[in-house]
Amino acid sequence: MNDASAGVKTAFVTEGANQVTIYGLSPVERMRRFAVKAGLAPVERMPATGPAIVADLGFAWDPAWLAWVKKAPGRAMAYGGRVVLAHYPDAAGRTGLDDIRDGERDASLYNETLRKREDAYVLPLTEENRRRIEKASYDGAYKGVTDLLTLYLWRGAAFHLTRLAAMLRLSPNMVSLIGIALCVWAFFLFRDGRYWEGLAAGLVFMVLDTVDGKLARCTGTSSSIGNIIDHGVDLVHPPFWYWAWGAGLGAWGQAMSPAELWSVVAILVAGYAVQRLVEGAFIASFRGIHIHVWERIDSRFRLITARRNPNMVILFASLLAGEPRLGLLGVVWWTVISCVFHVVRLIQAYVRRASGHPVTSWLAD
């Protein structure tokens, strides 16, 4: 939040002392990283004039609390009666707190970025609480609405890998680059019909695709370049994998003709593009609301909608049955079905609005 009259960023000040590290970061470094990401200006001491947000180093908190406090001067979050994070309208006088929320008992906040309603954590920062805080931070960085595999299958493994990467001082971009190398390797393995090895390489890549984002959020090291790398690879590589899978069918005696293979790839690319266009149209039409958080059915369908991870489940099942060709065709049909579902949901949203009823997220209620 900027001070409109002065044209400068709101100051962010830490007070107290604490040596307990979280994800290998000191409390001061970690909080200041979160402050910079929130558009605040970390300073060494309380400014003489103007508003300031003050953080008690005796506690660790979810960045969602900082976003909530930042929205309005006078807001504060407390724990056990002790103010932990406060946005003072007048920094020098430390006055004007009129909206104090108990983070211990009333922590439900809606995170628009991660598309979930969460109980934003706040805990005393002690050695005994270190592991609990790291787990809470990791869980807080997780999207509430995503695919089945990311949400359930490797969530625990990705947590331990995130902690390991932080201990090794790996940056999120380093993790991304390791994942990209595995992604490329999986392409060649699929092309050669070595599906089991390709799925193994692809699985590690998909897990690392989760780790890099969680590492960035837990350590306050997210960047525009990292975001472009992460989402760019996610956007580009699936069609190459599908083509490689089709090209490798000959090694299993189930080869597709070139025309059939390219038709399959064209349908998959078109289907993916349609789903993305529908998502963009929904966001543009309904004040930034994502289609996957409109109603509960949309969030549930996101678990299995035709994206890379659910599609890999179809291919894995077909491999178990010894029919990788049918698996690829199954991905085609599931993509078409998913497209129809999302187009119908977009039309229903327009009809809802035209009838005078608001379109809002069920998670924001």
C-alpha positions in Angstrom: 0.0 0.0 0.0 1.3 3.4 -0.9 0.8 6.6 1.1 -1.0 8.6 -1.5 -0.1 12.0 0.0 3.6 11.4 0.2 3.9 9.1 -2.8 6.1 6.6 -1.0 5.7 3.1 0.1 4.5 2.2 3.6 7.4 1.4 5.9 7.9 -2.1 7.3 9.7 -2.4 10.7 10.7 -5.5 12.7 11.1 -5.3 16.4 12.6 -7.7 19.0 15.2 -10.4 18.5 15.1 -14.0 17.4 17.7 -16.5 16.2 15.3 -19.3 15.1 15.6 -19.9 11.4 12.7 -21.0 9.1 13.7 -22.7 5.8 17.3 -21.6 6.6 16.3 -17.9 6.8 16.6 -15.6 9.8 13.3 -14.1 10.9 14.4 -10.6 9.9 15.4 -11.7 6.4 12.3 -13.8 5.8 9.9 -11.1 7.0 11.7 -8.4 4.9 11.4 -10.6 1.8 7.7 -11.0 2.4 7.4 -7.2 2.9 9.2 -6.4 -0.4 6.9 -8.9 -2.2 4.0 -7.0 -0.6 5.2 -3.7 -1.9 6.4 -2.3 1.4 9.7 -0.6 2.3 11.7 -2.4 5.0 13.5 0.1 7.2 15.8 -0.3 10.2 13.8 1.8 12.7 10.4 3.4 13.0 10.0 6.5 10.7 9.4 9.9 12.3 6.2 10.4 10.3 3.7 8.6 8.2 2.2 5.1 8.4 4.2 1.9 9.1 3.6 -1.8 9.5 5.4 -3.2 12.6 6.2 -6.9 13.0 7.1 -8.7 16.2 10.0 -11.1 15.7 8.7 -13.3 18.4 6.2 -14.8 16.0 6.0 -16.4 12.5 3.0 -15.7 10.4 1.4 -16.4 7.0 2.1 -13.7 4.4 -1.7 -13.6 4.0 -1.8 -11.8 7.3 0.6 -9.1 5.9 -1.7 -8.7 2.9 -4.7 -8.3 5.2 -3.0 -5.8 7.5 -1.6 -3.8 4.6 -5.0 -3.2 3.1 -6.0 -0.6 5.7 -4.3 1.6 8.3 -5.5 0.7 11.7 -5.6 -3.1 11.2 -3.6 -5.4 13.4 -3.3 -9.1 14.1 -2.8 -10.3 17.7 -1.9 -13.7 19.3 -2.9 -14.3 22.9 -3.6 -10.6 23.5 -0.1 -9.6 22.1 0.0 -7.5 18.9 2.0 -9.4 16.3 1.6 -7.4 13.1 0.1 -3.8 13.1 -0.5 -1.1 10.5 -0.2 2.2 12.4 -1.6 5.2 10.6 0.8 7.3 12.7 4.1 5.5 13.2 5.5 7.9 15.7 2.6 7.9 18.0 1.6 4.2 17.5 -2.0 5.2 17.6 -5.1 4.5 15.5 -5.5 0.7 15.7 -9.2 0.1 15.5 -9.5 -3.3 13.7 -7.6 -5.9 15.7 -8.1 -9.5 14.7 -7.2 -12.5 16.9 -5.0 -14.7 14.6 -5.2 -17.6 17.1 -9.0 -17.9 17.0 -10.2 -16.0 13.9 -7.7 -16.9 11.1 -10.0 -17.6 8.1 -8.8 -15.6 5.1 -9.5 -15.9 1.4 -6.3 -16.1 -0.7 -7.3 -15.0 -4.3 -3.8 -15.9 -5.7 -3.9 -19.5 -4.5 -7.7 -19.8 -4.9 -8.5 -21.1 -1.5 -9.9 -20.1 1.9 -7.3 -20.8 4.5 -6.7 -20.6 8.2 -3.7 -18.3 8.0 -1.2 -19.4 10.6 0.5 -17.4 13.4 2.7 -19.1 15.9 5.3 -18.2 18.5 8.7 -18.5 16.7 10.5 -21.0 18.9 12.8 -24.0 18.2 10.0 -26.3 19.4 7.7 -24.8 16.8 10.2 -24.7 13.9 8.9 -27.8 12.1 5.3 -26.9 12.7 5.8 -23.5 11.3 7.6 -24.8 8.2 4.8 -27.3 7.6 2.2 -24.5 8.0 4.1 -22.3 5.7 4.3 -25.0 3.1 0.6 -25.8 3.4 -0.2 -22.1 3.1 1.7 -22.0 -0.2 -0.3 -24.8 -1.7 -3.1 -24.1 -4.1 -6.4 -25.1 -2.7 -7.9 -25.8 -6.1 -5.6 -27.9 -8.3 -5.3 -31.4 -9.7 -5.6 -34.7 -7.8 -1.9 -35.7 -8.0 -0.6 -32.3 -6.8 -3.1 -32.0 -4.0 -2.8 -35.5 -2.6 -0.2 -37.9 -4.2 3.1 -36.1 -3.7 2.2 -33.3 -1.3 4.2 -34.9 1.5 7.2 -35.8 -0.6 7.3 -32.3 -2.1 7.4 -30.8 1.5 10.5 -32.7 2.4 12.1 -31.8 -0.9 11.3 -28.2 -0.4 13.0 -28.2 3.0 16.0 -30.0 1.5 16.3 -27.5 -1.3 16.1 -24.6 1.2 18.8 -26.3 3.4 21.0 -26.7 0.3 20.4 -23.0 -0.6 19.0 -24.0 -4.0 17.0 -21.2 -5.6 13.6 -22.0 -7.1 15.1 -21.4 -10.6 17.8 -24.0 -9.9 15.0 -26.5 -9.0 13.1 -25.5 -12.2 16.2 -26.1 -14.3 16.7 -29.6 -12.9 13.0 -30.3 -13.6 13.3 -29.0 -17.2 16.2 -31.4 -17.8 14.1 -34.3 -16.7 11.2 -33.0 -18.8 13.3 -33.1 -21.9 14.7 -36.5 -21.0 11.1 -37.8 -20.6 10.3 -36.6 -24.1 13.1 -38.7 -25.6 12.2 -41.8 -23.5 8.6 -41.5 -24.6 9.7 -41.1 -28.3 11.7 -44.4 -28.0 8.7 -46.3 -26.5 10.5 -46.5 -23.1 7.3 -45.5 -21.4 8.0 -46.7 -17.9 11.3 -44.9 -17.7 9.7 -41.8 -19.3 6.9 -41.8 -16.7 9.5 -42.1 -13.9 11.4 -39.1 -15.2 8.2 -37.2 -15.8 7.0 -38.0 -12.3 10.1 -36.5 -10.7 9.7 -33.5 -13.0 6.1 -33.0 -12.0 7.1 -33.2 -8.3 9.8 -30.6 -8.8 7.3 -28.5 -10.7 5.5 -28.3 -7.3 8.7 -27.8 -5.2 10.0 -24.8 -7.1 6.8 -22.8 -6.5 6.5 -23.8 -2.9 10.2 -23.0 -2.3 9.7 -19.5 -3.8 6.6 -18.8 -1.6 8.0 -20.2 1.6 11.3 -18.3 1.3 10.0 -15.1 -0.3 12.1 -15.6 -3.4 9.5 -15.7 -6.2 10.4 -13.6 -9.2 8.9 -12.7 -12.6 11.6 -14.6 -14.4 11.0 -17.7 -12.3 7.2 -17.4 -12.9 7.8 -17.1 -16.7 10.1 -20.2 -16.7 7.7 -22.2 -14.5 4.5 -21.4 -16.4 6.2 -21.3 -19.8 7.4 -24.8 -19.5 4.1 -26.0 -18.1 2.3 -24.4 -21.1 4.7 -25.7 -23.8 5.8 -29.2 -23.0 2.6 -31.3 -22.9 2.0 -31.4 -26.7 5.6 -32.6 -27.2 5.1 -35.3 -24.6 1.9 -36.5 -26.4 3.6 -36.5 -29.8 6.5 -38.4 -28.3 4.1 -40.9 -26.8 2.4 -41.5 -30.1 5.8 -41.7 -31.9 6.9 -44.4 -29.5 3.9 -46.7 -30.1 5.8 -48.5 -32.9 8.1 -50.1 -30.3 4.9 -51.7 -28.9 3.5 -52.8 -32.2 0.7 -50.2 -32.0 2.0 -47.5 -34.3 -0.2 -44.7 -35.5 0.0 -43.3 -39.1 1.6 -39.8 -39.3 -1.8 -38.3 -40.2 -3.5 -40.0 -37.2 -0.7 -38.9 -34.9 -0.8 -35.3 -36.0 -4.6 -35.3 -35.8 -4.3 -36.4 -32.2 -1.8 -33.7 -31.3 -3.9 -31.1 -33.1 -7.0 -32.0 -31.1 -5.1 -32.0 -27.8 -3.5 -28.6 -28.5 -6.8 -27.1 -29.6 -8.6 -28.5 -26.6 -6.0 -27.1 -24.2 -6.2 -23.7 -25.9 -10.0 -23.7 -25.6 -9.9 -24.4 -21.9 -7.3 -21.7 -21.4 -9.4 -19.2 -23.4 -12.5 -20.1 -21.4 -10.6 -19.5 -18.2 -9.4 -16.1 -19.4 -12.9 -15.1 -20.6 -14.3 -16.0 -17.1 -11.7 -14.0 -15.3 -12.2 -11.0 -17.6 -16.0 -11.2 -17.4 -16.5 -11.8 -13.7 -14.1 -9.4 -11.8 -11.1 -11.6 -11.7 -12.9 -14.7 -10.4 -11.3 -18.0 -11.7 -13.8 -20.4 -13.2 -12.4 -23.2 -11.0 -13.6 -21.4 -7.9 -17.0 -20.3 -9.0 -19.0 -23.2 -7.5 -18.1 -26.3 -5.6 -18.5 -28.5 -8.7 -15.9 -26.4 -10.6 -13.4 -26.9 -7.9 -14.0 -30.6 -7.8 -13.8 -30.9 -11.6 -10.4 -29.1 -11.5 -9.1 -32.2 -9.7 -9.5 -34.3 -12.8 -9.8 -31.9 -15.7 -7.7 -32.6 -18.8 -4.4 -31.1 -17.8 -1.0 -32.8 -17.8 -1.2 -34.5 -14.5 -4.6 -36.1 -14.8 -3.8 -37.0 -18.4 -0.6 -38.8 -17.2 -2.9 -41.0 -15.0 -4.8 -42.1 -18.1 -1.5 -42.9 -19.8 -0.2 -44.8 -16.8 -3.4 -46.9 -16.6 -3.2 -47.7 -20.3 0.4 -48.8 -19.8 -0.6 -51.1 -17.0 -3.1 -52.7 -19.4 -0.5 -52.9 -22.1 -2.4 -50.6 -24.4 -0.5 -47.3 -24.6 -2.3 -46.5 -27.9 -5.7 -46.5 -26.2 -4.3 -44.4 -23.5 -3.4 -41.6 -25.9 -6.8 -41.8 -27.5 -8.3 -41.7 -24.0 -6.5 -38.4 -23.4 -8.0 -37.1 -26.6 -11.6 -38.0 -25.5 -11.1 -36.7 -22.0 -9.8 -33.4 -23.4 -12.9 -33.0 -25.5 -15.2 -33.8 -22.6 -13.3 -31.3 -20.4 -13.7 -28.6 -23.0 -17.4 -29.2 -23.3 -17.7 -29.0 -19.5 -15.9 -25.6 -19.3 -17.7 -24.1 -22.2 -21.1 -25.0 -20.7 -20.0 -23.6 -17.3 -19.0 -20.3 -19.0 -22.4 -20.1 -20.7 -24.2 -20.9 -17.5 -22.3 -18.0 -15.7 -23.3 -15.6 -18.4 -26.9 -16.7 -18.1 -26.7 -16.4 -14.3 -25.5 -12.8 -14.6 -28.1 -11.9 -17.2 -30.9 -13.1 -14.9 -29.7 -10.6 -12.3 -27.9 -13.0 -9.9 -24.2 -12.3 -8.9 -21.4 -14.6 -9.9 -19.2 -15.1 -6.9 -16.7 -17.7 -5.6 -18.1 -20.2 -3.2 -14.7 -20.0 -1.4 -15.2 -16.3 -0.7 -18.5 -16.7 1.2 
